[in-house]
Amino acid sequence: MTLDDFVLDDSEKIILALRALYQHSGYTRFHMEKFEKYDLYAQNKDFLVSGRIITFTNTDGKLMALKPDVTLSVIKYLRDEPDTLKKLCYNENVYRVSKGSGSFREIMQVGLECIGRVDRDCIGEVLLLAAKSLELVAASYVLEISHLDILMRLLDDALGDTKQRAAALKCIAEKNSAGVAALCREVHAPEEATEALLALMKLYGPAAQVMPALRALCEPKGLGKELDDLDAALAALSDGGFAGRVTLDFSAVSNMNYYNGILFAGFVEGLPDSVLSGGQYDRLMQKMGRTSKAIGFAVYLDRLERIGDTTNGGVVFQHA
């Protein structure tokens, strides 16, 4: 029997293709244990895709958990070295509730993390690899990008630190402009601030079309740096040939206690949910006592199983 006698299934082909992409780009493969102390996840439940965790008691009496996430483990085991850049990739099984079945499953998750001296070049590279990852798994795809610091500034101007803030974020995620307007009226938000927030929610579409309006809206508010960061990220994608695959969408929100800056998600034709998600998570690093910056993304193979037959570049993913 030779290697030619072994037949890889479709998910294995994708895993190998993604690993080759990341390692060829200078990312080192990272290995980790199947389980961690439960406290690691209990303290950061809001960061997890699902708050439901499989636990068990170890022989020493400590409560352990089957790993529901990779990023938290990566941060835990790396030294905090903010002046260097660590580029890591992984393909690891995680244990969580699958959106496909609604039950706990062992799911292969493939992705990468950059931790340490994260600058504009690094962010651009990560976004480019996210786009290339989508290209490997589907013929029709889009990468949606947001900037949480821009959204947070306009949200602060309108609602400040009020109890309506959480409800407003939910409305923004649902593209519910009427709901946001009603919440602003409840707290007597300044009219200009309300209009700016509602205008941001309406900005959606190809980056080249949206950026001029976004600059006109946000530059007067002192958000020049954030706009330049976003421009640099979009330029990296454009230089890589992905300009036509990118949209800006400020309804893409996440937990503000963990994320900041660039946030992104990848969608493929035939699925309502993202098959790739990522972003900057400096706030998570700070919460875990680190000074390093960080950005990363993950590809969710369990969601790809629901596509059906998708072919691109020699990689075929069929529903099992």
DOGUSE-100179 format. One record per residue (C-alpha): chain; residue number from 1; x, y, z; residue in three letters. Coordinates in pm, 1 decimal, m for minus. Example, Ala and Ser with C-alpha at 12.3 -4.5 7.8 and 13.67 -1.06 7.14 Angstrom:
BEGIN
+--------+-----+----------+----------+----------+--------+
! chaine ! num !        u !        v !        w ! residu !
+--------+-----+----------+----------+----------+--------+
!      A !   1 !   1230.0 !   m450.0 !    780.0 !    ALA !
!      A !   2 !   1367.0 !   m106.0 !    714.0 !    SER !
+--------+-----+----------+----------+----------+--------+
end
This chain:
BEGIN
+--------+-----+----------+----------+----------+--------+
! chaine ! num !        u !        v !        w ! residu !
+--------+-----+----------+----------+----------+--------+
!      A !   1 !      0.0 !      0.0 !      0.0 !    MET !
!      A !   2 !    130.7 !    345.0 !    m93.0 !    THR !
!      A !   3 !     16.3 !    698.0 !    m19.3 !    LEU !
!      A !   4 !   m166.9 !    695.1 !   m352.3 !    ASP !
!      A !   5 !   m393.9 !    421.7 !   m216.4 !    ASP !
!      A !   6 !   m535.0 !    653.9 !     50.1 !    PHE !
!      A !   7 !   m839.0 !    861.4 !    m45.4 !    VAL !
!      A !   8 !   m892.6 !   1188.0 !    139.9 !    LEU !
!      A !   9 !  m1245.6 !   1296.5 !    213.4 !    ASP !
!      A !  10 !  m1352.8 !   1647.1 !    117.7 !    ASP !
!      A !  11 !  m1300.2 !   1808.6 !    459.7 !    SER !
!      A !  12 !   m947.9 !   1663.2 !    476.0 !    GLU !
!      A !  13 !   m869.3 !   1816.7 !    137.3 !    LYS !
!      A !  14 !   m979.9 !   2156.8 !    260.4 !    ILE !
!      A !  15 !   m781.0 !   2123.3 !    583.5 !    ILE !
!      A !  16 !   m465.4 !   2035.7 !    391.1 !    LEU !
!      A !  17 !   m519.9 !   2319.5 !    143.7 !    ALA !
!      A !  18 !   m570.1 !   2575.0 !    421.9 !    LEU !
!      A !  19 !   m270.6 !   2446.9 !    619.8 !    ARG !
!      A !  20 !    m53.1 !   2472.8 !    309.7 !    ALA !
!      A !  21 !   m174.1 !   2829.2 !    249.4 !    LEU !
!      A !  22 !    m94.7 !   2942.6 !    603.3 !    TYR !
!      A !  23 !    237.6 !   2763.0 !    640.8 !    GLN !
!      A !  24 !    355.3 !   2887.5 !    299.9 !    HIS !
!      A !  25 !    278.8 !   3238.5 !    430.3 !    SER !
!      A !  26 !    512.3 !   3190.8 !    728.5 !    GLY !
!      A !  27 !    271.0 !   3067.1 !    995.1 !    TYR !
!      A !  28 !    390.6 !   2799.4 !   1236.8 !    THR !
!      A !  29 !    156.1 !   2518.1 !   1327.8 !    ARG !
!      A !  30 !     37.5 !   2528.1 !   1689.9 !    PHE !
!      A !  31 !    m71.6 !   2215.8 !   1882.0 !    HIS !
!      A !  32 !   m272.0 !   2207.2 !   2204.0 !    MET !
!      A !  33 !   m442.2 !   1968.6 !   2445.1 !    GLU !
!      A !  34 !   m801.4 !   1851.6 !   2400.0 !    LYS !
!      A !  35 !   m908.8 !   1999.4 !   2733.5 !    PHE !
!      A !  36 !   m835.1 !   2287.7 !   2968.3 !    GLU !
!      A !  37 !   m933.6 !   2395.9 !   3316.2 !    LYS !
!      A !  38 !  m1295.2 !   2505.7 !   3308.1 !    TYR !
!      A !  39 !  m1209.3 !   2843.4 !   3463.9 !    ASP !
!      A !  40 !  m1040.2 !   2958.3 !   3141.1 !    LEU !
!      A !  41 !  m1371.4 !   2937.2 !   2957.6 !    TYR !
!      A !  42 !  m1600.4 !   3031.7 !   3245.7 !    ALA !
!      A !  43 !  m1422.5 !   3367.0 !   3274.9 !    GLN !
!      A !  44 !  m1463.6 !   3436.9 !   2902.7 !    ASN !
!      A !  45 !  m1798.3 !   3279.6 !   2813.1 !    LYS !
!      A !  46 !  m1911.4 !   3583.7 !   2615.5 !    ASP !
!      A !  47 !  m1613.9 !   3537.3 !   2383.8 !    PHE !
!      A !  48 !  m1716.2 !   3185.7 !   2286.6 !    LEU !
!      A !  49 !  m1932.4 !   3106.5 !   1984.2 !    VAL !
!      A !  50 !  m2151.7 !   2901.0 !   2220.9 !    SER !
!      A !  51 !  m2168.1 !   2940.9 !   2597.0 !    GLY !
!      A !  52 !  m2245.2 !   2570.6 !   2637.9 !    ARG !
!      A !  53 !  m1936.8 !   2375.3 !   2744.0 !    ILE !
!      A !  54 !  m1878.5 !   2003.6 !   2802.4 !    ILE !
!      A !  55 !  m1719.7 !   1959.2 !   3146.5 !    THR !
!      A !  56 !  m1584.9 !   1671.3 !   3352.5 !    PHE !
!      A !  57 !  m1402.9 !   1625.8 !   3683.8 !    THR !
!      A !  58 !  m1037.7 !   1526.4 !   3655.8 !    ASN !
!      A !  59 !   m874.6 !   1262.9 !   3877.3 !    THR !
!      A !  60 !   m737.9 !   1541.9 !   4098.5 !    ASP !
!      A !  61 !  m1088.0 !   1680.4 !   4153.0 !    GLY !
!      A !  62 !  m1045.6 !   1984.4 !   3926.0 !    LYS !
!      A !  63 !  m1325.0 !   2078.4 !   3688.6 !    LEU !
!      A !  64 !  m1205.1 !   2048.0 !   3328.8 !    MET !
!      A !  65 !  m1363.1 !   2127.5 !   2992.2 !    ALA !
!      A !  66 !  m1333.1 !   1983.9 !   2646.9 !    LEU !
!      A !  67 !  m1188.7 !   2265.5 !   2437.5 !    LYS !
!      A !  68 !  m1468.1 !   2478.7 !   2280.1 !    PRO !
!      A !  69 !  m1226.4 !   2739.3 !   2143.1 !    ASP !
!      A !  70 !   m868.8 !   2766.2 !   2019.7 !    VAL !
!      A !  71 !   m787.4 !   3135.4 !   2064.8 !    THR !
!      A !  72 !   m809.9 !   3130.6 !   2444.6 !    LEU !
!      A !  73 !   m567.4 !   2838.2 !   2463.0 !    SER !
!      A !  74 !   m322.2 !   3009.8 !   2227.4 !    VAL !
!      A !  75 !   m317.7 !   3321.4 !   2445.7 !    ILE !
!      A !  76 !   m278.2 !   3116.1 !   2763.6 !    LYS !
!      A !  77 !     28.9 !   2928.1 !   2641.8 !    TYR !
!      A !  78 !    214.8 !   3210.8 !   2464.9 !    LEU !
!      A !  79 !    449.0 !   3446.7 !   2645.6 !    ARG !
!      A !  80 !    346.4 !   3811.9 !   2634.4 !    ASP !
!      A !  81 !    601.7 !   3971.2 !   2399.0 !    GLU !
!      A !  82 !    447.9 !   4287.2 !   2250.2 !    PRO !
!      A !  83 !    762.2 !   4381.1 !   2054.7 !    ASP !
!      A !  84 !    770.0 !   4060.2 !   1849.9 !    THR !
!      A !  85 !    515.3 !   3904.6 !   1615.7 !    LEU !
!      A !  86 !    410.4 !   3542.5 !   1651.2 !    LYS !
!      A !  87 !    231.8 !   3398.1 !   1347.4 !    LYS !
!      A !  88 !     53.9 !   3072.7 !   1428.7 !    LEU !
!      A !  89 !   m187.2 !   2845.9 !   1244.9 !    CYS !
!      A !  90 !   m381.4 !   2544.7 !   1363.2 !    TYR !
!      A !  91 !   m627.0 !   2274.4 !   1274.7 !    ASN !
!      A !  92 !   m778.0 !   2150.5 !   1597.3 !    GLU !
!      A !  93 !  m1092.0 !   1973.9 !   1709.6 !    ASN !
!      A !  94 !  m1321.0 !   2184.4 !   1925.5 !    VAL !
!      A !  95 !  m1631.1 !   2066.0 !   2106.7 !    TYR !
!      A !  96 !  m1937.1 !   2284.0 !   2073.2 !    ARG !
!      A !  97 !  m2296.9 !   2297.0 !   1960.6 !    VAL !
!      A !  98 !  m2308.8 !   2273.5 !   1583.1 !    SER !
!      A !  99 !  m2537.8 !   2516.8 !   1402.2 !    LYS !
!      A ! 100 !  m2613.4 !   2236.8 !   1161.1 !    GLY !
!      A ! 101 !  m2737.4 !   1975.7 !   1408.9 !    SER !
!      A ! 102 !  m2807.8 !   2175.1 !   1726.0 !    GLY !
!      A ! 103 !  m2620.7 !   1917.2 !   1932.1 !    SER !
!      A ! 104 !  m2266.0 !   1886.7 !   2064.5 !    PHE !
!      A ! 105 !  m2017.2 !   1780.7 !   1801.8 !    ARG !
!      A ! 106 !  m1645.3 !   1737.1 !   1763.2 !    GLU !
!      A ! 107 !  m1570.6 !   2001.0 !   1500.0 !    ILE !
!      A ! 108 !  m1250.1 !   2062.2 !   1311.5 !    MET !
!      A ! 109 !  m1160.7 !   2430.5 !   1322.7 !    GLN !
!      A ! 110 !   m886.5 !   2570.9 !   1100.5 !    VAL !
!      A ! 111 !   m743.2 !   2917.1 !   1142.2 !    GLY !
!      A ! 112 !   m458.9 !   3144.0 !   1233.9 !    LEU !
!      A ! 113 !   m355.1 !   3395.9 !   1497.4 !    GLU !
!      A ! 114 !   m110.9 !   3688.0 !   1492.4 !    CYS !
!      A ! 115 !     m7.9 !   3801.3 !   1839.7 !    ILE !
!      A ! 116 !    238.3 !   4068.7 !   1949.9 !    GLY !
!      A ! 117 !    341.8 !   4357.3 !   1724.8 !    ARG !
!      A ! 118 !     29.5 !   4373.6 !   1509.8 !    VAL !
!      A ! 119 !     47.3 !   4665.7 !   1263.9 !    ASP !
!      A ! 120 !   m132.9 !   4763.6 !    943.2 !    ARG !
!      A ! 121 !     78.9 !   4530.5 !    731.0 !    ASP !
!      A ! 122 !     m6.9 !   4239.4 !    958.4 !    CYS !
!      A ! 123 !   m378.4 !   4321.2 !    951.6 !    ILE !
!      A ! 124 !   m370.6 !   4344.6 !    573.0 !    GLY !
!      A ! 125 !   m197.0 !   4007.9 !    547.7 !    GLU !
!      A ! 126 !   m453.7 !   3840.7 !    773.8 !    VAL !
!      A ! 127 !   m744.1 !   3979.8 !    571.8 !    LEU !
!      A ! 128 !   m577.8 !   3867.8 !    249.7 !    LEU !
!      A ! 129 !   m538.6 !   3515.6 !    388.1 !    LEU !
!      A ! 130 !   m903.0 !   3520.5 !    498.5 !    ALA !
!      A ! 131 !  m1006.8 !   3602.7 !    140.6 !    ALA !
!      A ! 132 !   m778.7 !   3331.6 !      1.3 !    LYS !
!      A ! 133 !   m928.3 !   3085.0 !    249.0 !    SER !
!      A ! 134 !  m1277.7 !   3160.1 !    121.5 !    LEU !
!      A ! 135 !  m1153.5 !   3122.0 !   m234.9 !    GLU !
!      A ! 136 !  m1030.4 !   2773.3 !   m149.4 !    LEU !
!      A ! 137 !  m1365.8 !   2651.3 !    m20.5 !    VAL !
!      A ! 138 !  m1622.4 !   2812.3 !   m249.1 !    ALA !
!      A ! 139 !  m1658.5 !   2960.9 !   m595.1 !    ALA !
!      A ! 140 !  m1896.1 !   3235.0 !   m478.7 !    SER !
!      A ! 141 !  m1809.7 !   3419.6 !   m157.8 !    TYR !
!      A ! 142 !  m1787.9 !   3761.0 !      4.5 !    VAL !
!      A ! 143 !  m1576.7 !   3904.5 !    286.2 !    LEU !
!      A ! 144 !  m1768.4 !   4156.1 !    498.4 !    GLU !
!      A ! 145 !  m1561.5 !   4406.8 !    695.9 !    ILE !
!      A ! 146 !  m1645.5 !   4646.3 !    976.8 !    SER !
!      A ! 147 !  m1447.6 !   4869.6 !   1213.3 !    HIS !
!      A ! 148 !  m1571.7 !   4847.8 !   1569.8 !    LEU !
!      A ! 149 !  m1391.0 !   5160.4 !   1690.8 !    ASP !
!      A ! 150 !  m1580.7 !   5369.1 !   1436.7 !    ILE !
!      A ! 151 !  m1911.0 !   5214.6 !   1538.1 !    LEU !
!      A ! 152 !  m1830.5 !   5255.5 !   1908.5 !    MET !
!      A ! 153 !  m1749.9 !   5624.4 !   1869.1 !    ARG !
!      A ! 154 !  m2080.2 !   5701.3 !   1698.9 !    LEU !
!      A ! 155 !  m2266.2 !   5482.3 !   1948.1 !    LEU !
!      A ! 156 !  m2099.0 !   5669.1 !   2236.3 !    ASP !
!      A ! 157 !  m2199.2 !   6004.5 !   2088.3 !    ASP !
!      A ! 158 !  m2562.7 !   5898.6 !   2064.2 !    ALA !
!      A ! 159 !  m2625.6 !   5677.9 !   2365.9 !    LEU !
!      A ! 160 !  m2326.1 !   5714.0 !   2596.1 !    GLY !
!      A ! 161 !  m2315.4 !   5469.9 !   2886.7 !    ASP !
!      A ! 162 !  m2689.6 !   5409.4 !   2908.0 !    THR !
!      A ! 163 !  m2886.1 !   5088.9 !   2952.4 !    LYS !
!      A ! 164 !  m3017.1 !   5129.6 !   2595.3 !    GLN !
!      A ! 165 !  m2668.1 !   5063.8 !   2457.8 !    ARG !
!      A ! 166 !  m2694.9 !   4682.1 !   2454.7 !    ALA !
!      A ! 167 !  m3038.1 !   4697.0 !   2292.4 !    ALA !
!      A ! 168 !  m2901.2 !   4934.6 !   2028.8 !    ALA !
!      A ! 169 !  m2622.4 !   4692.5 !   1939.8 !    LEU !
!      A ! 170 !  m2881.0 !   4419.5 !   1892.2 !    LYS !
!      A ! 171 !  m3081.2 !   4648.7 !   1665.2 !    CYS !
!      A ! 172 !  m2768.5 !   4738.0 !   1467.7 !    ILE !
!      A ! 173 !  m2689.5 !   4368.7 !   1414.4 !    ALA !
!      A ! 174 !  m3045.5 !   4324.2 !   1284.6 !    GLU !
!      A ! 175 !  m3020.7 !   4638.0 !   1064.1 !    LYS !
!      A ! 176 !  m3316.4 !   4776.7 !   1257.7 !    ASN !
!      A ! 177 !  m3283.7 !   5152.5 !   1207.2 !    SER !
!      A ! 178 !  m3627.3 !   5225.0 !   1352.9 !    ALA !
!      A ! 179 !  m3531.7 !   5045.2 !   1672.4 !    GLY !
!      A ! 180 !  m3208.6 !   5244.2 !   1708.1 !    VAL !
!      A ! 181 !  m3394.1 !   5571.5 !   1643.3 !    ALA !
!      A ! 182 !  m3647.8 !   5484.9 !   1913.9 !    ALA !
!      A ! 183 !  m3374.2 !   5407.5 !   2165.2 !    LEU !
!      A ! 184 !  m3203.5 !   5738.1 !   2087.4 !    CYS !
!      A ! 185 !  m3529.4 !   5922.4 !   2149.7 !    ARG !
!      A ! 186 !  m3565.7 !   5748.9 !   2486.4 !    GLU !
!      A ! 187 !  m3241.1 !   5902.7 !   2613.7 !    VAL !
!      A ! 188 !  m3291.7 !   6235.6 !   2430.7 !    HIS !
!      A ! 189 !  m2976.0 !   6177.8 !   2226.2 !    ALA !
!      A ! 190 !  m2849.1 !   6480.0 !   2031.9 !    PRO !
!      A ! 191 !  m3014.6 !   6491.7 !   1689.8 !    GLU !
!      A ! 192 !  m2683.0 !   6515.6 !   1506.6 !    GLU !
!      A ! 193 !  m2543.4 !   6211.5 !   1690.5 !    ALA !
!      A ! 194 !  m2859.1 !   6010.0 !   1617.8 !    THR !
!      A ! 195 !  m2845.9 !   6099.6 !   1249.8 !    GLU !
!      A ! 196 !  m2477.6 !   6004.5 !   1228.6 !    ALA !
!      A ! 197 !  m2538.5 !   5662.5 !   1386.0 !    LEU !
!      A ! 198 !  m2834.3 !   5595.3 !   1155.7 !    LEU !
!      A ! 199 !  m2627.3 !   5706.6 !    855.4 !    ALA !
!      A ! 200 !  m2350.6 !   5463.3 !    950.2 !    LEU !
!      A ! 201 !  m2602.2 !   5179.2 !    963.4 !    MET !
!      A ! 202 !  m2708.6 !   5256.1 !    604.8 !    LYS !
!      A ! 203 !  m2353.3 !   5237.4 !    471.4 !    LEU !
!      A ! 204 !  m2333.8 !   4897.8 !    309.0 !    TYR !
!      A ! 205 !  m2181.9 !   4776.8 !    m15.0 !    GLY !
!      A ! 206 !  m1858.7 !   4760.9 !   m214.4 !    PRO !
!      A ! 207 !  m1575.3 !   4935.0 !    m33.1 !    ALA !
!      A ! 208 !  m1494.2 !   5168.7 !   m321.8 !    ALA !
!      A ! 209 !  m1848.4 !   5301.6 !   m314.5 !    GLN !
!      A ! 210 !  m1886.7 !   5321.6 !     63.6 !    VAL !
!      A ! 211 !  m1551.9 !   5470.5 !    172.9 !    MET !
!      A ! 212 !  m1608.5 !   5826.8 !     38.6 !    PRO !
!      A ! 213 !  m1938.2 !   5853.9 !    228.8 !    ALA !
!      A ! 214 !  m1779.7 !   5697.4 !    537.4 !    LEU !
!      A ! 215 !  m1496.7 !   5952.4 !    532.3 !    ARG !
!      A ! 216 !  m1740.5 !   6240.3 !    492.1 !    ALA !
!      A ! 217 !  m1935.7 !   6111.5 !    792.4 !    LEU !
!      A ! 218 !  m1646.4 !   6023.9 !   1023.9 !    CYS !
!      A ! 219 !  m1351.6 !   6255.4 !    950.7 !    GLU !
!      A ! 220 !  m1520.2 !   6554.8 !   1119.5 !    PRO !
!      A ! 221 !  m1546.3 !   6340.1 !   1432.8 !    LYS !
!      A ! 222 !  m1170.1 !   6289.8 !   1458.6 !    GLY !
!      A ! 223 !  m1172.6 !   5934.0 !   1328.4 !    LEU !
!      A ! 224 !   m901.4 !   5987.3 !   1068.6 !    GLY !
!      A ! 225 !   m670.8 !   5717.2 !   1207.4 !    LYS !
!      A ! 226 !   m945.9 !   5455.8 !   1212.2 !    GLU !
!      A ! 227 !  m1040.4 !   5545.9 !    854.1 !    LEU !
!      A ! 228 !   m676.3 !   5521.0 !    745.5 !    ASP !
!      A ! 229 !   m647.8 !   5178.5 !    914.6 !    ASP !
!      A ! 230 !   m954.1 !   5061.9 !    724.5 !    LEU !
!      A ! 231 !   m820.3 !   5206.5 !    399.4 !    ASP !
!      A ! 232 !   m491.0 !   5020.9 !    446.5 !    ALA !
!      A ! 233 !   m672.6 !   4691.8 !    504.6 !    ALA !
!      A ! 234 !   m887.8 !   4741.7 !    195.8 !    LEU !
!      A ! 235 !   m581.7 !   4832.7 !    m11.6 !    ALA !
!      A ! 236 !   m415.7 !   4501.5 !     82.8 !    ALA !
!      A ! 237 !   m723.1 !   4313.6 !    m38.8 !    LEU !
!      A ! 238 !   m740.5 !   4519.7 !   m357.1 !    SER !
!      A ! 239 !   m370.4 !   4463.4 !   m430.8 !    ASP !
!      A ! 240 !   m432.9 !   4090.5 !   m384.6 !    GLY !
!      A ! 241 !   m710.1 !   4093.1 !   m645.4 !    GLY !
!      A ! 242 !  m1003.9 !   4066.5 !   m404.3 !    PHE !
!      A ! 243 !  m1157.6 !   4414.3 !   m432.3 !    ALA !
!      A ! 244 !  m1470.2 !   4271.4 !   m597.1 !    GLY !
!      A ! 245 !  m1520.5 !   4026.2 !   m310.3 !    ARG !
!      A ! 246 !  m1526.3 !   4281.5 !    m27.7 !    VAL !
!      A ! 247 !  m1817.2 !   4470.8 !    123.9 !    THR !
!      A ! 248 !  m1832.4 !   4710.9 !    417.0 !    LEU !
!      A ! 249 !  m2108.9 !   4638.9 !    666.3 !    ASP !
!      A ! 250 !  m2127.6 !   4816.5 !   1001.9 !    PHE !
!      A ! 251 !  m2405.4 !   4589.2 !   1123.0 !    SER !
!      A ! 252 !  m2126.8 !   4336.4 !   1187.8 !    ALA !
!      A ! 253 !  m2095.1 !   4372.2 !   1565.4 !    VAL !
!      A ! 254 !  m1945.0 !   4154.2 !   1835.0 !    SER !
!      A ! 255 !  m1874.4 !   4163.2 !   2207.5 !    ASN !
!      A ! 256 !  m1716.0 !   4502.6 !   2270.9 !    MET !
!      A ! 257 !  m1545.6 !   4371.1 !   2585.8 !    ASN !
!      A ! 258 !  m1319.7 !   4153.7 !   2370.8 !    TYR !
!      A ! 259 !  m1295.2 !   4295.9 !   2019.5 !    TYR !
!      A ! 260 !  m1175.5 !   4623.2 !   1870.1 !    ASN !
!      A ! 261 !  m1073.8 !   4764.8 !   1534.8 !    GLY !
!      A ! 262 !  m1119.0 !   4554.9 !   1221.8 !    ILE !
!      A ! 263 !  m1386.9 !   4285.9 !   1239.8 !    LEU !
!      A ! 264 !  m1468.9 !   4058.1 !    945.7 !    PHE !
!      A ! 265 !  m1675.0 !   3759.1 !    840.0 !    ALA !
!      A ! 266 !  m1678.7 !   3536.2 !    533.5 !    GLY !
!      A ! 267 !  m1995.2 !   3414.7 !    363.2 !    PHE !
!      A ! 268 !  m2041.2 !   3165.4 !     81.9 !    VAL !
!      A ! 269 !  m2335.2 !   3116.3 !   m150.3 !    GLU !
!      A ! 270 !  m2598.9 !   2883.7 !    m13.0 !    GLY !
!      A ! 271 !  m2547.2 !   2950.1 !    358.8 !    LEU !
!      A ! 272 !  m2702.4 !   3221.8 !    579.6 !    PRO !
!      A ! 273 !  m2430.6 !   3197.2 !    845.6 !    ASP !
!      A ! 274 !  m2066.8 !   3298.5 !    817.2 !    SER !
!      A ! 275 !  m1819.9 !   3016.9 !    750.2 !    VAL !
!      A ! 276 !  m1524.1 !   3233.3 !    853.2 !    LEU !
!      A ! 277 !  m1501.9 !   3495.7 !   1123.7 !    SER !
!      A ! 278 !  m1225.3 !   3698.3 !   1278.3 !    GLY !
!      A ! 279 !  m1096.9 !   4032.6 !   1392.2 !    GLY !
!      A ! 280 !   m872.4 !   4221.7 !   1627.5 !    GLN !
!      A ! 281 !   m907.3 !   4121.3 !   1991.1 !    TYR !
!      A ! 282 !   m675.8 !   4350.6 !   2185.9 !    ASP !
!      A ! 283 !   m939.0 !   4385.5 !   2458.6 !    ARG !
!      A ! 284 !   m939.4 !   4010.6 !   2517.1 !    LEU !
!      A ! 285 !   m560.3 !   4024.1 !   2548.9 !    MET !
!      A ! 286 !   m591.2 !   4300.8 !   2809.9 !    GLN !
!      A ! 287 !   m859.8 !   4106.6 !   2996.2 !    LYS !
!      A ! 288 !   m616.9 !   3813.9 !   3018.9 !    MET !
!      A ! 289 !   m337.7 !   4038.0 !   3150.5 !    GLY !
!      A ! 290 !   m145.8 !   4073.8 !   2822.3 !    ARG !
!      A ! 291 !     m7.7 !   4386.8 !   2657.9 !    THR !
!      A ! 292 !     33.8 !   4234.6 !   2311.6 !    SER !
!      A ! 293 !   m205.8 !   4311.4 !   2027.6 !    LYS !
!      A ! 294 !   m379.3 !   4033.2 !   1837.9 !    ALA !
!      A ! 295 !   m579.7 !   3944.9 !   1529.5 !    ILE !
!      A ! 296 !   m696.2 !   3613.5 !   1388.9 !    GLY !
!      A ! 297 !   m971.8 !   3417.8 !   1222.4 !    PHE !
!      A ! 298 !  m1120.4 !   3069.7 !   1206.0 !    ALA !
!      A ! 299 !  m1286.9 !   2864.8 !    933.3 !    VAL !
!      A ! 300 !  m1581.6 !   2656.4 !   1059.2 !    TYR !
!      A ! 301 !  m1585.4 !   2327.7 !    871.5 !    LEU !
!      A ! 302 !  m1914.7 !   2208.7 !   1022.8 !    ASP !
!      A ! 303 !  m2094.4 !   2496.6 !    854.7 !    ARG !
!      A ! 304 !  m1932.6 !   2417.4 !    521.5 !    LEU !
!      A ! 305 !  m2085.7 !   2070.8 !    536.0 !    GLU !
!      A ! 306 !  m2423.9 !   2232.2 !    477.6 !    ARG !
!      A ! 307 !  m2335.0 !   2389.9 !    144.5 !    ILE !
!      A ! 308 !  m2407.1 !   2089.3 !    m73.7 !    GLY !
!      A ! 309 !  m2179.4 !   2049.5 !   m373.6 !    ASP !
!      A ! 310 !  m1933.2 !   2335.6 !   m411.4 !    THR !
!      A ! 311 !  m1635.7 !   2316.3 !   m641.1 !    THR !
!      A ! 312 !  m1347.9 !   2558.0 !   m681.4 !    ASN !
!      A ! 313 !   m985.6 !   2524.4 !   m778.8 !    GLY !
!      A ! 314 !   m982.3 !   2146.0 !   m748.0 !    GLY !
!      A ! 315 !  m1129.8 !   2137.4 !   m395.3 !    VAL !
!      A ! 316 !  m1471.6 !   1973.5 !   m374.6 !    VAL !
!      A ! 317 !  m1686.4 !   1991.5 !    m60.5 !    PHE !
!      A ! 318 !  m1990.0 !   1765.1 !    m63.1 !    GLN !
!      A ! 319 !  m2249.0 !   1713.7 !    206.8 !    HIS !
!      A ! 320 !  m2167.4 !   1390.5 !    389.3 !    ALA !
+--------+-----+----------+----------+----------+--------+
end
